[in-house]
Amino acid sequence: MNINYKNLISAVAFSSALFVSTGCKKTFPPLPDKVEDTTLTNHNRGCNDINSPYYNSNDKGNGDCKYAYVTSYEITYYPDDSWDYFSDADLILNITALSSDVKVLQGAEKGNHNPTTPAIWDEAREIKLDNKVYHWQLDDYDAADPNDLISEGTFNPIEEIKNGQNNGTITMAASGSQLVIHYIIK
């Protein structure tokens, strides 16, 4: 019995290759629908939420949206007038969203406050700044008579933030007073 090992090895190899190629058919999942002007790595990236400082109308999703939240409000100076007969002004700061007349802040009174010393109201709640116009008003509180208006102004924080590049502060001056809003992005 003369066995030709070379022929036997060739026959086994050919049979194995034939079995593997016909018996194991791989299937691949379908490719996702093509999204115009994007790749699979950045699909659903960017921020198309108008209330975010990172808003971009050309973005395809909201995967990169972050928002501005107030940490404190500050009046750095106001006019040095005779607000009260024998003392400095008793400051009250109010901030209202114009579109809904909802008060965002009604700051506690800062009594007998020096006009050149910053008055700070910390924000314990997380107040998100949206893309809308806000009105701020600084008054001298008067228990007996109506409050005296010191100054007022309007602002849109999202327009002021300019893509998060102004180091966490929005500064506005109006009628001889300056309001600074401190915020964080998250």
C-alpha positions in Angstrom: 0.0 0.0 0.0 1.6 3.1 -1.2 0.1 6.3 0.1 1.0 9.5 -1.5 1.0 11.9 1.4 1.3 14.9 -0.8 -1.9 14.1 -2.6 -3.6 13.3 0.7 -2.6 16.7 2.2 -3.6 18.5 -0.9 -7.0 16.8 -0.9 -7.6 17.6 2.8 -6.6 21.3 2.4 -8.8 21.7 -0.7 -11.8 20.1 1.1 -11.2 22.3 4.2 -11.0 25.5 2.1 -14.2 24.5 0.2 -16.0 23.8 3.5 -15.0 27.0 5.1 -15.8 29.2 2.1 -19.3 27.8 1.6 -20.2 26.9 5.2 -19.3 30.2 7.0 -21.0 33.1 5.3 -20.4 36.4 7.1 -23.1 39.0 7.2 -22.4 42.7 7.9 -24.9 45.1 9.4 -26.4 47.6 7.0 -24.6 51.0 6.9 -26.4 53.9 8.6 -28.2 56.3 6.4 -25.8 59.0 5.1 -26.1 62.3 6.9 -25.2 65.2 4.7 -22.0 67.1 5.6 -21.1 64.8 8.5 -19.2 61.6 9.2 -20.1 58.8 11.6 -17.6 60.2 14.2 -19.3 63.6 14.4 -22.9 62.6 13.7 -25.2 64.2 16.4 -22.4 66.5 17.5 -22.6 70.3 17.9 -25.3 72.3 19.5 -28.4 73.5 17.7 -30.2 74.7 20.9 -30.7 78.4 20.7 -30.5 78.8 24.5 -26.9 77.6 24.6 -23.9 80.0 24.2 -22.5 77.3 21.8 -25.5 77.5 19.4 -24.8 76.9 15.8 -27.6 76.7 13.3 -25.6 74.4 11.0 -24.9 71.7 13.7 -26.7 68.4 13.3 -27.4 67.6 16.9 -27.2 68.6 20.6 -24.3 66.4 21.7 -22.1 69.3 22.6 -24.6 71.7 24.2 -23.6 73.4 27.4 -25.5 76.2 29.2 -24.7 79.3 31.3 -25.8 79.3 34.9 -25.7 82.3 37.2 -23.5 82.1 40.3 -23.8 85.8 41.5 -24.9 89.3 40.6 -22.8 92.4 41.4 -23.4 96.1 41.3 -19.8 97.5 41.2 -20.8 101.1 41.4 -23.9 103.4 41.2 -24.4 107.2 41.2 -23.4 108.9 44.4 -26.6 110.9 44.9 -28.5 111.8 48.1 -30.7 108.7 48.0 -31.5 108.8 51.7 -31.2 111.9 53.9 -28.5 110.7 56.2 -27.1 107.5 54.7 -26.2 105.8 51.4 -28.8 104.0 49.3 -30.5 100.8 50.4 -30.0 98.7 47.3 -32.6 96.4 45.8 -31.7 94.6 42.5 -34.5 93.0 40.4 -34.0 91.1 37.2 -37.0 90.1 35.1 -37.4 88.1 31.9 -39.2 90.5 29.6 -41.0 87.9 27.5 -42.8 86.5 30.6 -42.5 89.1 33.3 -41.0 86.4 35.5 -38.6 87.7 38.2 -35.3 85.9 37.9 -33.9 87.7 40.9 -35.4 89.9 43.6 -32.2 90.6 45.6 -32.4 91.2 49.3 -31.9 94.7 50.5 -28.3 95.9 50.9 -28.7 98.7 53.5 -26.7 101.9 53.6 -24.4 100.7 50.8 -21.5 102.8 49.7 -21.8 103.7 46.0 -18.2 102.6 45.2 -18.1 99.3 47.1 -19.4 96.3 45.2 -22.8 94.9 46.3 -23.0 91.2 45.7 -26.0 88.9 45.6 -25.1 85.2 45.5 -27.3 82.8 43.6 -28.1 79.6 45.5 -30.4 78.2 42.8 -29.2 77.2 39.4 -30.7 79.9 37.2 -30.1 79.1 33.5 -29.6 82.1 31.3 -31.7 81.7 28.1 -31.5 83.5 24.8 -34.0 86.2 25.6 -34.0 89.8 26.8 -33.8 90.5 30.5 -34.5 93.8 32.3 -32.5 94.8 35.3 -33.5 97.5 37.7 -31.6 99.0 40.7 -33.7 100.8 43.3 -33.1 102.6 46.5 -35.5 100.9 48.9 -37.8 103.2 50.8 -40.1 101.7 53.4 -42.4 104.7 53.6 -42.4 106.0 50.0 -42.1 104.3 46.7 -38.6 103.0 45.9 -36.4 105.5 44.0 -35.1 104.2 40.7 -31.3 104.4 40.5 -30.7 102.8 37.1 -32.0 100.1 34.8 -31.1 98.4 31.6 -31.7 95.4 29.3 -29.4 92.6 28.1 -29.5 89.2 26.3 -26.9 87.0 28.1 -26.4 84.5 25.2 -25.4 87.4 22.9 -23.1 88.8 25.6 -21.4 85.5 26.4 -20.1 85.1 22.8 -19.5 81.4 22.8 -18.2 81.2 26.3 -15.2 83.4 25.7 -15.6 86.2 28.3 -14.3 84.4 31.4 -17.5 83.9 33.2 -18.8 87.5 33.5 -21.3 89.7 31.7 -20.8 93.4 32.3 -23.4 96.1 31.6 -23.4 99.7 32.4 -26.5 102.0 32.3 -27.5 105.2 33.9 -24.3 105.5 35.9 -24.4 102.0 37.4 -22.6 98.8 36.4 -24.1 95.3 36.7 -21.8 92.3 36.5 -23.3 88.8 36.2 -21.0 85.9 37.2 -21.8 82.6 35.5 -20.4 79.1 34.9 -20.8 77.0 31.8 -21.9 73.4 32.3 
